[in-house]
Amino acid sequence: MTVDELHTKMEAEFKVVRAEIKSLDQRITTEAADTRQHFDTLDQRITTEAANTRQQFDAIDQRITSEGVHTRQHFDVVAEHFKEYTKALADGIARSTERLDAHDKRITALERRRL
């Protein structure tokens, strides 16, 4: 094989390699654009889902706040009733104590008479 023949053969092979590289470059460019589009779609979906999640958290936060107000009102009513019951109990104990003191005085007076 002569140098010219080798040169011609190498040029033909390089032409094939260049065509393959150009084809790969086009495929990579196309795939990169497709990948970018997929990432953009995913980014948009994530952004939408994040906004939906934020709205759900805000709604839950509002419900918790509302329930807190309702619970506080209920607790205040229960505490007021508890105060009333405690006062009634304390009054009853005070009356019982007064009666017991009166009984104790009478018993002590009766015991003195017997002695």
C-alpha positions in Angstrom: 0.0 0.0 0.0 1.3 3.3 -1.0 1.3 6.5 1.1 -1.4 8.0 -1.2 -3.6 4.9 -0.9 -3.1 5.0 2.9 -3.9 8.7 3.0 -7.1 8.1 0.9 -8.1 5.2 3.1 -7.5 7.3 6.3 -9.5 10.2 4.9 -12.4 7.9 4.2 -12.2 6.5 7.7 -12.0 10.0 9.2 -15.0 11.1 7.1 -17.0 8.2 8.7 -15.8 9.0 12.2 -16.6 12.7 11.7 -20.1 11.8 10.5 -20.6 9.6 13.6 -19.3 12.3 15.9 -21.7 14.8 14.2 -24.6 12.4 14.6 -23.7 11.8 18.3 -23.4 15.6 18.8 -26.9 16.1 17.3 -28.3 13.3 19.5 -26.7 14.8 22.6 -28.1 18.2 21.7 -31.6 16.7 21.2 -31.4 14.7 24.4 -30.1 17.7 26.4 -33.1 19.8 25.1 -35.5 16.9 26.1 -33.9 16.6 29.5 -34.1 20.3 30.0 -37.8 20.2 29.1 -38.4 17.3 31.5 -36.6 19.2 34.3 -38.6 22.3 33.5 -41.8 20.3 33.7 -40.7 18.7 37.0 -39.7 22.1 38.4 -43.2 23.4 37.5 -44.9 20.4 39.1 -42.7 20.8 42.3 -43.6 24.5 42.5 -47.3 23.7 42.1 -47.1 20.9 44.7 -45.2 23.2 47.1 -47.9 25.9 46.7 -50.6 23.3 47.3 -48.8 22.0 50.3 -48.4 25.5 51.7 -52.1 26.1 51.3 -52.9 22.8 53.1 -50.6 23.8 55.9 -52.2 27.2 56.1 -55.6 25.6 56.3 -54.5 23.2 59.0 -52.9 26.1 60.9 -56.2 28.0 60.7 -58.1 25.0 61.9 -55.7 24.5 64.8 -56.1 28.2 65.7 -59.8 27.9 65.5 -59.9 24.8 67.7 -57.6 26.5 70.1 -60.1 29.4 70.5 -62.9 26.9 70.9 -61.0 24.8 73.4 -60.1 28.0 75.4 -63.8 29.0 75.5 -64.8 25.5 76.6 -62.1 25.5 79.2 -63.2 28.9 80.5 -66.8 27.5 80.9 -65.6 24.4 82.7 -63.3 26.5 84.9 -66.2 28.8 85.8 -68.4 25.7 86.7 -65.5 24.3 88.7 -65.3 27.6 90.6 -69.0 27.4 91.4 -68.8 23.7 92.5 -65.7 24.5 94.6 -67.4 27.4 96.3 -70.5 25.3 97.0 -68.3 22.6 98.4 -66.4 25.1 100.5 -69.6 26.6 101.8 -70.9 23.1 102.7 -67.7 22.2 104.5 -67.8 25.6 106.4 -71.4 24.8 107.5 -70.5 21.3 108.5 -67.5 22.7 110.5 -69.8 25.2 112.2 -72.3 22.5 113.1 -69.5 20.2 114.4 -68.1 23.1 116.5 -71.6 23.7 117.9 -72.0 19.9 118.6 -68.6 19.9 120.2 -69.5 22.8 122.5 -72.7 21.2 123.5 -71.0 17.9 124.3 -68.3 19.7 126.2 -71.0 21.5 128.2 -72.8 18.2 128.9 -69.6 16.6 130.0 -68.9 19.4 132.5 -72.3 19.1 134.0 -71.8 15.4 134.6 -68.5 16.0 136.4 
